[in-house]
Amino acid sequence: MAVDSRLEGVGELTAKLNELGVKLAARELRGTVKDALELAEHRARARIPQGSQPHKTYRGRLVSPGYAISTLHIETRINKRTGAAEAMLGVGREAFYAVAFVELGTAHTPAQPWLRPSFEDAEDAMLKQISTSLFQRIEKTRKSQQRAAQRARLARR
């Protein structure tokens, strides 16, 4: 698991994650990185430029202004090779222009960065959110496991 050195309590959190087992730890890691990336997502939604006219996508479909905003989403996964939780923030395939042409600009249109500044503004808050959220998720899962074990003991009596 790759961990940023700026996170506090990494050793303790790693030990607690290992106690949960692989499946539960993976679920909590994915949820944690998603929670953190939502901070950048909110900033990105506020910053993304929005046209005023309907337009066609590369597939020829007519979409309303704000289409890119409606497709903005977070995807999470666990890297099977490294065991690291990964989260990606982006737009749907038909709205790729919001990143390719708007964010980066073209020969005819100046760049209007909205995604990268959203990440940069949220970076410190995301790092704090990771440690806070992971600790809370681990504790909630541990308590749930303890209650389930207690119920199982009572059922055997």
ZADO-1210 file (C-alpha; in nm, 4 decimals, padded with zeros to 6 digits):
<atoms>
<atom x="00.0000" y="00.0000" z="00.0000" code="MET" pos="1"/>
<atom x="00.1536" y="00.3316" z="-00.1090" code="ALA" pos="2"/>
<atom x="00.0990" y="00.5970" z="00.1549" code="VAL" pos="3"/>
<atom x="00.1779" y="00.9672" z="00.1427" code="ASP" pos="4"/>
<atom x="00.4338" y="01.0588" z="00.4083" code="SER" pos="5"/>
<atom x="00.2254" y="01.3633" z="00.5045" code="ARG" pos="6"/>
<atom x="-00.0486" y="01.1463" z="00.6509" code="LEU" pos="7"/>
<atom x="-00.0470" y="01.1188" z="01.0287" code="GLU" pos="8"/>
<atom x="-00.0893" y="00.7908" z="01.2143" code="GLY" pos="9"/>
<atom x="-00.0162" y="00.5749" z="00.9103" code="VAL" pos="10"/>
<atom x="00.1401" y="00.2934" z="01.1119" code="GLY" pos="11"/>
<atom x="-00.1551" y="00.2685" z="01.3484" code="GLU" pos="12"/>
<atom x="-00.4099" y="00.2835" z="01.0666" code="LEU" pos="13"/>
<atom x="-00.2223" y="00.0192" z="00.8676" code="THR" pos="14"/>
<atom x="-00.2193" y="-00.2159" z="01.1656" code="ALA" pos="15"/>
<atom x="-00.5928" y="-00.1654" z="01.2221" code="LYS" pos="16"/>
<atom x="-00.6640" y="-00.2234" z="00.8526" code="LEU" pos="17"/>
<atom x="-00.4692" y="-00.5489" z="00.8601" code="ASN" pos="18"/>
<atom x="-00.6842" y="-00.6658" z="01.1521" code="GLU" pos="19"/>
<atom x="-00.9996" y="-00.6267" z="00.9413" code="LEU" pos="20"/>
<atom x="-00.8937" y="-00.8749" z="00.6762" code="GLY" pos="21"/>
<atom x="-00.8424" y="-00.8275" z="00.3049" code="VAL" pos="22"/>
<atom x="-01.2020" y="-00.7826" z="00.1863" code="LYS" pos="23"/>
<atom x="-01.3112" y="-00.5420" z="00.4577" code="LEU" pos="24"/>
<atom x="-00.9862" y="-00.3469" z="00.4393" code="ALA" pos="25"/>
<atom x="-01.0239" y="-00.3078" z="00.0615" code="ALA" pos="26"/>
<atom x="-01.3842" y="-00.1887" z="00.1015" code="ARG" pos="27"/>
<atom x="-01.2847" y="00.0681" z="00.3625" code="GLU" pos="28"/>
<atom x="-00.9854" y="00.1894" z="00.1596" code="LEU" pos="29"/>
<atom x="-01.2008" y="00.2413" z="-00.1488" code="ARG" pos="30"/>
<atom x="-01.4601" y="00.4309" z="00.0516" code="GLY" pos="31"/>
<atom x="-01.1919" y="00.6429" z="00.2132" code="THR" pos="32"/>
<atom x="-01.0301" y="00.7572" z="-00.1112" code="VAL" pos="33"/>
<atom x="-01.3746" y="00.8256" z="-00.2572" code="LYS" pos="34"/>
<atom x="-01.4676" y="01.0387" z="00.0464" code="ASP" pos="35"/>
<atom x="-01.1462" y="01.2366" z="00.0077" code="ALA" pos="36"/>
<atom x="-01.1807" y="01.2876" z="-00.3663" code="LEU" pos="37"/>
<atom x="-01.5343" y="01.4190" z="-00.3202" code="GLU" pos="38"/>
<atom x="-01.3730" y="01.7354" z="-00.1822" code="LEU" pos="39"/>
<atom x="-01.2054" y="01.7963" z="-00.5189" code="ALA" pos="40"/>
<atom x="-01.5223" y="01.6925" z="-00.7026" code="GLU" pos="41"/>
<atom x="-01.7262" y="01.9653" z="-00.5322" code="HIS" pos="42"/>
<atom x="-01.4671" y="02.2248" z="-00.6272" code="ARG" pos="43"/>
<atom x="-01.4536" y="02.0954" z="-00.9845" code="ALA" pos="44"/>
<atom x="-01.8332" y="02.1156" z="-01.0199" code="ARG" pos="45"/>
<atom x="-01.8202" y="02.4794" z="-00.9149" code="ALA" pos="46"/>
<atom x="-01.5367" y="02.5634" z="-01.1547" code="ARG" pos="47"/>
<atom x="-01.6158" y="02.3759" z="-01.4740" code="ILE" pos="48"/>
<atom x="-01.7015" y="02.6211" z="-01.7515" code="PRO" pos="49"/>
<atom x="-02.0533" y="02.5787" z="-01.8819" code="GLN" pos="50"/>
<atom x="-02.1694" y="02.6912" z="-02.2221" code="GLY" pos="51"/>
<atom x="-02.5034" y="02.8520" z="-02.2918" code="SER" pos="52"/>
<atom x="-02.5993" y="02.6634" z="-02.6078" code="GLN" pos="53"/>
<atom x="-02.6814" y="02.2978" z="-02.6678" code="PRO" pos="54"/>
<atom x="-02.4084" y="02.1182" z="-02.8626" code="HIS" pos="55"/>
<atom x="-02.3355" y="01.7850" z="-03.0246" code="LYS" pos="56"/>
<atom x="-02.1001" y="01.5280" z="-02.8821" code="THR" pos="57"/>
<atom x="-01.8540" y="01.3405" z="-03.0987" code="TYR" pos="58"/>
<atom x="-02.1233" y="01.0746" z="-03.1388" code="ARG" pos="59"/>
<atom x="-02.3590" y="01.3316" z="-03.2870" code="GLY" pos="60"/>
<atom x="-02.5926" y="01.3403" z="-02.9888" code="ARG" pos="61"/>
<atom x="-02.7361" y="01.6822" z="-02.9006" code="LEU" pos="62"/>
<atom x="-02.6772" y="01.7612" z="-02.5329" code="VAL" pos="63"/>
<atom x="-02.7723" y="02.0565" z="-02.3172" code="SER" pos="64"/>
<atom x="-02.5320" y="02.3059" z="-02.1626" code="PRO" pos="65"/>
<atom x="-02.3825" y="02.1559" z="-01.8484" code="GLY" pos="66"/>
<atom x="-02.3581" y="01.8083" z="-01.9944" code="TYR" pos="67"/>
<atom x="-01.9982" y="01.7700" z="-01.8755" code="ALA" pos="68"/>
<atom x="-02.1011" y="01.8613" z="-01.5208" code="ILE" pos="69"/>
<atom x="-02.3715" y="01.5949" z="-01.5265" code="SER" pos="70"/>
<atom x="-02.1163" y="01.3294" z="-01.6212" code="THR" pos="71"/>
<atom x="-01.8514" y="01.4283" z="-01.3650" code="LEU" pos="72"/>
<atom x="-01.7946" y="01.1272" z="-01.1407" code="HIS" pos="73"/>
<atom x="-01.5501" y="00.9375" z="-00.9217" code="ILE" pos="74"/>
<atom x="-01.4350" y="00.5822" z="-00.9901" code="GLU" pos="75"/>
<atom x="-01.2464" y="00.3775" z="-00.7319" code="THR" pos="76"/>
<atom x="-01.0568" y="00.0515" z="-00.7435" code="ARG" pos="77"/>
<atom x="-00.7947" y="-00.1499" z="-00.5645" code="ILE" pos="78"/>
<atom x="-00.4751" y="-00.2034" z="-00.7617" code="ASN" pos="79"/>
<atom x="-00.4309" y="-00.5807" z="-00.7489" code="LYS" pos="80"/>
<atom x="-00.0574" y="-00.5585" z="-00.8025" code="ARG" pos="81"/>
<atom x="00.0210" y="-00.3049" z="-00.5285" code="THR" pos="82"/>
<atom x="-00.2876" y="-00.3273" z="-00.3054" code="GLY" pos="83"/>
<atom x="-00.3256" y="00.0518" z="-00.3209" code="ALA" pos="84"/>
<atom x="-00.6651" y="00.2156" z="-00.3320" code="ALA" pos="85"/>
<atom x="-00.7024" y="00.4409" z="-00.6346" code="GLU" pos="86"/>
<atom x="-00.9660" y="00.7005" z="-00.7115" code="ALA" pos="87"/>
<atom x="-01.0143" y="00.8870" z="-01.0373" code="MET" pos="88"/>
<atom x="-01.2210" y="01.1968" z="-01.1004" code="LEU" pos="89"/>
<atom x="-01.3315" y="01.2676" z="-01.4522" code="GLY" pos="90"/>
<atom x="-01.6120" y="01.3161" z="-01.6973" code="VAL" pos="91"/>
<atom x="-01.7976" y="01.0623" z="-01.9083" code="GLY" pos="92"/>
<atom x="-01.6577" y="00.9553" z="-02.2453" code="ARG" pos="93"/>
<atom x="-01.8864" y="01.1764" z="-02.4502" code="GLU" pos="94"/>
<atom x="-01.7836" y="01.4774" z="-02.2391" code="ALA" pos="95"/>
<atom x="-01.4081" y="01.4274" z="-02.2847" code="PHE" pos="96"/>
<atom x="-01.3932" y="01.7717" z="-02.4489" code="TYR" pos="97"/>
<atom x="-01.4342" y="01.9294" z="-02.1045" code="ALA" pos="98"/>
<atom x="-01.0902" y="01.8008" z="-02.0150" code="VAL" pos="99"/>
<atom x="-00.9188" y="01.7753" z="-02.3517" code="ALA" pos="100"/>
<atom x="-01.0275" y="02.1042" z="-02.5067" code="PHE" pos="101"/>
<atom x="-01.1506" y="02.3228" z="-02.2209" code="VAL" pos="102"/>
<atom x="-00.8992" y="02.2318" z="-01.9483" code="GLU" pos="103"/>
<atom x="-00.5967" y="02.2158" z="-02.1779" code="LEU" pos="104"/>
<atom x="-00.7064" y="02.4501" z="-02.4566" code="GLY" pos="105"/>
<atom x="-00.6542" y="02.4169" z="-02.8314" code="THR" pos="106"/>
<atom x="-00.4748" y="02.6110" z="-03.1021" code="ALA" pos="107"/>
<atom x="-00.7906" y="02.8238" z="-03.1357" code="HIS" pos="108"/>
<atom x="-00.9175" y="02.8321" z="-02.7770" code="THR" pos="109"/>
<atom x="-00.7226" y="02.9319" z="-02.4655" code="PRO" pos="110"/>
<atom x="-00.7064" y="02.6868" z="-02.1767" code="ALA" pos="111"/>
<atom x="-00.9637" y="02.7299" z="-01.9007" code="GLN" pos="112"/>
<atom x="-00.8223" y="02.5083" z="-01.6245" code="PRO" pos="113"/>
<atom x="-01.0865" y="02.3840" z="-01.3835" code="TRP" pos="114"/>
<atom x="-00.9923" y="02.0259" z="-01.2910" code="LEU" pos="115"/>
<atom x="-00.6261" y="02.0640" z="-01.1946" code="ARG" pos="116"/>
<atom x="-00.6870" y="02.3743" z="-00.9780" code="PRO" pos="117"/>
<atom x="-00.9668" y="02.1847" z="-00.8026" code="SER" pos="118"/>
<atom x="-00.7229" y="01.9100" z="-00.7064" code="PHE" pos="119"/>
<atom x="-00.4557" y="02.1549" z="-00.6000" code="GLU" pos="120"/>
<atom x="-00.6961" y="02.3550" z="-00.3816" code="ASP" pos="121"/>
<atom x="-00.8311" y="02.0419" z="-00.2160" code="ALA" pos="122"/>
<atom x="-00.5003" y="01.8584" z="-00.1650" code="GLU" pos="123"/>
<atom x="-00.4433" y="01.9401" z="00.2042" code="ASP" pos="124"/>
<atom x="-00.8073" y="01.8872" z="00.2928" code="ALA" pos="125"/>
<atom x="-00.8069" y="01.5533" z="00.1058" code="MET" pos="126"/>
<atom x="-00.5022" y="01.4311" z="00.2993" code="LEU" pos="127"/>
<atom x="-00.6679" y="01.5200" z="00.6305" code="LYS" pos="128"/>
<atom x="-00.9918" y="01.3573" z="00.5142" code="GLN" pos="129"/>
<atom x="-00.8106" y="01.0332" z="00.4300" code="ILE" pos="130"/>
<atom x="-00.6776" y="00.9798" z="00.7805" code="SER" pos="131"/>
<atom x="-00.9979" y="01.0954" z="00.9511" code="THR" pos="132"/>
<atom x="-01.2294" y="00.8957" z="00.7268" code="SER" pos="133"/>
<atom x="-01.0178" y="00.5809" z="00.7373" code="LEU" pos="134"/>
<atom x="-01.0008" y="00.5875" z="01.1163" code="PHE" pos="135"/>
<atom x="-01.3795" y="00.6364" z="01.1435" code="GLN" pos="136"/>
<atom x="-01.4522" y="00.3616" z="00.8900" code="ARG" pos="137"/>
<atom x="-01.2199" y="00.1150" z="01.0633" code="ILE" pos="138"/>
<atom x="-01.3741" y="00.1832" z="01.4029" code="GLU" pos="139"/>
<atom x="-01.7282" y="00.1486" z="01.2657" code="LYS" pos="140"/>
<atom x="-01.6403" y="-00.1830" z="01.0977" code="THR" pos="141"/>
<atom x="-01.4661" y="-00.3142" z="01.4119" code="ARG" pos="142"/>
<atom x="-01.7686" y="-00.2287" z="01.6269" code="LYS" pos="143"/>
<atom x="-01.9969" y="-00.3957" z="01.3756" code="SER" pos="144"/>
<atom x="-01.7799" y="-00.7088" z="01.3826" code="GLN" pos="145"/>
<atom x="-01.7845" y="-00.7095" z="01.7630" code="GLN" pos="146"/>
<atom x="-02.1650" y="-00.6818" z="01.7714" code="ARG" pos="147"/>
<atom x="-02.1969" y="-00.9642" z="01.5191" code="ALA" pos="148"/>
<atom x="-01.9630" y="-01.1835" z="01.7231" code="ALA" pos="149"/>
<atom x="-02.1589" y="-01.1048" z="02.0381" code="GLN" pos="150"/>
<atom x="-02.4887" y="-01.1930" z="01.8693" code="ARG" pos="151"/>
<atom x="-02.3372" y="-01.5201" z="01.7471" code="ALA" pos="152"/>
<atom x="-02.2234" y="-01.6067" z="02.1010" code="ARG" pos="153"/>
<atom x="-02.5705" y="-01.5330" z="02.2373" code="LEU" pos="154"/>
<atom x="-02.7351" y="-01.7414" z="01.9650" code="ALA" pos="155"/>
<atom x="-02.5207" y="-02.0432" z="02.0556" code="ARG" pos="156"/>
<atom x="-02.6398" y="-02.0370" z="02.4160" code="ARG" pos="157"/>
</atoms>
